[in-house]
């Protein structure tokens, strides 16, 4: 049996027995060992050189409403079941403005203009709450959405409607 098919069989076994990223690391290490052995003259060729593990990347299928995204009725029921307070205000803001999770995490009270019914998206916060200014975090044309966002001084803003107002959410809005 030739060596390359054996390496391919090893690759297949690695993919079955461990995560794809870990299998890729193991195969990369093997390839490096064989490359060094070839450089030293211990093997005639690197049989693993042409063997690779490709990553799946992100799933390219379009999200479906009802499976990946809640339906409008489900959103209404979720908001209806939320107790008055910050949580309800947060859910309404998320549902009605279509802001990204990172934009919601980075939202400050100073970014909300209740009189003009505008939310200014000036910064983002990642899962670890590290703040990044929108100018640094976003390139021109990065935001593609049907929500009415517009740029002012390199920042984004969006309109919000009556259901987000404090009287509807049962939350007293106060500055910090």
N, C-alpha and C positions, 0 to 999 in steps of 0.2 A: 504494500500500500504506500502511495506517495505521501510525502509529509504535509503538503498544503491541504489536501482533503482531511487529514487528521486534525489540523489546526482549525479548519472549518467545523468539524464535528465537535471540537472542544468549545468553539464559539457558541454553537447551538446548545450545548449542554450548559454553558455558563448562563445563557439567556433564560433557560428553563429553571435553573436552580437559584438565581439571584436577581436582583433588580437590574434593569438595563444600564443605568449609570455605573453600578458596581462592576458589572460584566465588562463594560467598556474600559474601566480602569484596569481590570485584571489583564485584558487583552493588550492594552497599551503597555503595561509593564512587561509582558512576555515579548512584545515586539522590540522594546528597548533592550532587553536582555539578549535577544537574538542578533540585534544590530551590533551590539558591543562584541558579541562572540564572533561575528563576521569580521569586524574591524581587527580583532586580535588574531584572526586566522584559524579559529577553532571550528567554524562551520563554513561551508562553501557558499551558501546563500541563506537569506532570511526568508524562510517559508511563510512567515506570518505577515510579511510586508503588504500583501494584497488583500488580506483578510481584515474586514472592518465591521463594526457594529454602528449602524446608523441610529440616530435618535428620532423618535417619533415627532418631536416638536410639539407645538400646540395643535390641538384638535381644530381642524378647519371647518367643521360643520357649523351651520348657522344655528344659534340657540332657538329652541322652540318654546313658544308661550304655552304654559301649562305643564311643561316638562322641566325646562331649565329656568324659565322666568315665570313668576306667578301671574295668573290672569288678573284682569281688572277686578273681578268679583273677589278673588282671593286677597288682593291688596286691600279692598274695602273691608273685608272681614278681619284681616290682621290689624288694620288701623282701628276698626270698631272695637276690637277686643283689647286694645292697648289702654292701660290706665292713664288718666289725664296726668300730664307732667312732661318731664324732659324726654322720656322715651317716645311718647306720642308725637311730640313736636319733631323729634329726630326722624321718626318714621314718615311723617307727612312731608318733611323737607326732602328726604331721600326719594320718596315716591313721586312727588309733584315737580321736582326740579331736575330729576335724572342726573344728579351730580354723582360723580364716581366716589367710591368708598374713601379713597385717599383725600379727595377734596372735602368730603364731609368731616373726616377726622381732623383736617386742618382748619376747619371753620371756627372763627372767633366771633364773639358778640359784636366787635367793632366792624365786622364784615357785613352785618345785617342792618339794612336801612328800612325800618318798618314803615316810615312815612312814604317813601318812594316805592315800597314793596320790591326791593332789590337785594340780592345777595351778591357780594363781590367775592369772587374766588381768587384770593391773593396768594395762597400757599397750599401745599399738600403735606400730609403726614403719612408716612409708611406704617407698616404693621407695628413697628417698634416706636412709633410716634416721633420719629426724626422728621423735623420740619424742613421743607425745601420750598423756596420762593417759586412762584409760577414762572417767572421770567427765566430762571435757571433750569427748572424742571420741564419746561415745555418749549418745543420748537414751533415755529410758525406753521399753521396748518395741521398740527398734531391732533387737535380736537375736532373730530368729525361727529356731529350729533344733530338731531332734528330739534333739539332744544334751542330756544332763542338766546344764544350766548353772543356777546359782542366784546370787542377789545377796546380798552381804554388804557393808554400808557403801558401796554404789554400785559395787561391783566384781563381777566374774564369776569363778566357779570351775567346774571340771569334774573329774569322777572319771576316773582312768585305771586300766587293768587290768594284770595281770601281764606281758604281752609288752613293756611299755615299761620294765620294771625293768632295772637295769644287767646282771644276770646273763644275761638273754636277749639284750641288744643287744651285749654284748661291749665295752661302753664303761665306763671307770671314771668315775663321776660324782664330781666334786669341786667344792667351793665355790671361788669366785675371790675 
